[in-house]
Amino acid sequence: MSEHTKYSNCFKYQDSQLCVENIPLENIAQRFGTPCYVYSHQALSNAYRQFEVALQSREHLICYAVKANSNLAILNLLAKLGAGFDIVSAGELQRVLAAGGAANKIVFSGVGKTADEMKLALQADILCFNVESSAELERLNEVAKKMGKVAPISLRVNPDVDAKTHPYISTGLKQNKFGVAYTEALALYRKAQTSKNLRIVGMDCHIGSQLTDLAPFIAATEKMLALVDMLAQEDIRFEHLDLGGGLGIQYQDEVPPSIVDYAQALIGAMHGRTEKIIVEPGRVLVGNAGVLLTKVEYLKHGEEKHFAIVDAAMNDLMRPALYDAYHHIQPVHKNTGNKQTYEIVGPICETGDFLGNARSLSITQGDLLAIMSAGAYGMSMSSNYNSRPRAAEVMVSGDVAQVIRERETVAQLFSGEKIFV
């Protein structure tokens, strides 16, 4: 595998030092410590602009999937670029608003919206609720009625399309918890149309994450459009069609579609239609714009395996332990010594605490490693397991590095706890 073929050119070696934009990662480690998430401002901006250019021939809204990475600085950057936001909780709603995101560009997805979450979203006047069940539709109607509001809605339709991705992040099959069954959508739209406190504005579909093939996207879109045509016969029409997100990135040897090819395929499927297109990219915007920087604490040589024990762990980056996911791991400083095969593991008391298996590296104790493609579902899925403070986050733009989340302290972890007396 050739180095950096899949990463933004914002991460590259200069004189044997791996740099982010114009700053060596070693400098970041010395200044801010490890473990540490490091993001490229340029890579984030470039990825978003690729979507804007690819969709410019159609009225559209790019709603960033906040769950991928919810740091305020990242949300603020995307808001300034014109992004909308796809949220799945009241917490994400409040983050987006605090970061300067526009409420009228927010779509609220998720299968378990509480009444209090609905109230907050209605008070904020968000763009749309993506409703995922009949029970949710009834609850939203009741909440809106009590508030004297009209809730803008779309139904998230489950098209029963196989996204051909990891089963934990596949969301468009009959057995998944997400969305309204395709066969039930017509009746629910009829029901919504009769309510004075619900206003139909769209239809939504999202079949999964880390998709590397255009075929499932198109199959799902075509099924949605067939339903749109059926509803049009009953004079139920839409302002927008939310075609979801899930476009994958290259972690190892995947070959996902380009943003341009993805956009052209969706625009082609929508040919002759006037509805605004909404898309919900997450991972593809932030995934390869970030790395997790970590230090080798010990090299431990066993009878069967050799271990590089680093100061990052599964609580910092859950994806390898949760999905058996691959992240490329590179030395921050290129060594010329002999390579050895290591298990890259953290200090947590779980055998499942690993960040990479069987990696060929030339490293010594104290070296720095960069765990690549960590911008999505890294910090946002992190935890305090083993009472480990969460890592710092740093944004780099050119030759400027700035902390965008301070490293937690142990005192902060138990500041809200009380001893029982």
Secondary structure, DSSP 4 states (H G I P E B T S, - for coil): --TTSSS-TTEEEETTEEEETTEEHHHHHHHH-SSEEEEEHHHHHHHHHHHHHHTTTS-EEEEEEGGG---HHHHHHHHHHT-EEEESSHHHHHHHHHTT--GGGEEE--TT--HHHHHHHHHHT-SEEEE-SHHHHHHHHHHHHHHT--EEEEEEEE------S-GGGB-SSTTSSSSEEGGGHHHHHHHHHT-TTEEEEEEE---BSSB--HHHHHHHHHHHHHHHHHHHTTT---SEEE----B---SSS--PPPHHHHHHHHHHHTTT--SEEEE---HHHHGGGEEEEEEEEEEEE-SS-EEEEES--TTT--HHHHH-----EEESB---S--EEEEEE-SSS-TT-EEEEEEEE---TT-EEEE-S-SSSSGGG---GGGPPPPEEEEEETTEEEEEEPPP-HHHHTTT-----
